[in-house]
Amino acid sequence: MSQIVVDRDLCLKDGLCIAVCPDATLRANEEGFPEEVPGASCVLCGHCVAVCVCGAITHAGLPEEAMLPVCSELSSPAQIDGMLMSRRSMREFKEQPVSRETLEQLLDVARRAPTAGNSQKLHWIVISGAAKVKAVSAEVINWARAHAVGHTAMVVGRWDTGYDQVLRGAPTVVLACAPADWDWGKEDGTIAVAFLELAAVARGLGACWAGMLTRVAAVHPPVRQLLELPEGYVVCGGLMLGEPKYKYQHVPPRKPLSVQWI
């Protein structure tokens, strides 16, 4: 049975839905109306429904009531560029955790990030509250003491003086996880975390990538247990989040652009 229903009274036969389908799931029938190709595999990307200018297509796998309107008033390139270039990796936070309402907004943005084949396999873990975050940092340090060479030794040394260089005293940490057997988990997670970070910056929050926690979670079972990581999942990326303690006034320079035009 076809998942796609076309309202012939509304359809313009303009072929837009057929043109944008990434997997050639649609074709034009003898009358010029779009129809689903028998045996085709739809990835539920929603392109066909989203591109239709007359609302002629409905999809059984994409409830109409769950559709959102496209934002018609986007910020200017200068505003977007300014936000992107002004973001900093925040490592000093105020004490209050990020509110549940704000976190739900951020995750709603992040879950719409592109995933390979529109797989949408990501699972999220939110650690909220200084005590819980510190407990995770402490378990990472337990691993680090047994591998205390170079930078890792420095992190342990700073922990022993009272400074948490693992999660920087952040009040909230958000982690993106994916099935261990999913080949694109790392890429999907990284893109989604980047979406979440930019949504956080737009709300005035500070963020910093939780690289050490991400790496140690892959090799230290006690960290996985503390995170209550679902069986068969791995941590693909994460962010420390919180109200920034300080405001930055300038955008520092970067190395000159290295580019190859072909």
Beta strands, then each sheet from edge to edge (+ up, - down):
strand 1: 4-6
strand 2: 26-28
strand 3: 34-36
strand 4: 57-59
strand 5: 123-128
strand 6: 172-179
strand 7: 206-209
strand 8: 233-242
sheet 1: 1+ 4-
sheet 2: 2+ 3-
sheet 3: 5+ 6- 8+ 7-
end
